[in-house]
Amino acid sequence: IEDLEVFDSKGNFVLVRLSKVDSSVLSRYLLDKGYYIRVCDDFCGLDSSYIRLAIGEKRDNKGLVGALNSFFRGE
């Protein structure tokens, strides 16, 4: 997704920087779709342009990616 910068990870979480939207807006949208993301504005050195995503089951990951695509396409 063009508006996301995903950082390499060795764990079961992925740090993502958003380029065009505040994380709280995305968080509310995804929560309405049944997905919880961690907004990182209270992490030392990060701000409201960062989120953390958990790696889950394949079907859950596909659903989350679909919801992210819908959000960034304005659906």
Secondary structure, 3 states (H helix, E strand, C coil): CCCEEECCCCCCEEEEEECCCCHHHHHHHHHHCCCCCEECCCCCCCCCCEEEEECCCHHHHHHHHHHHHHHHHCC
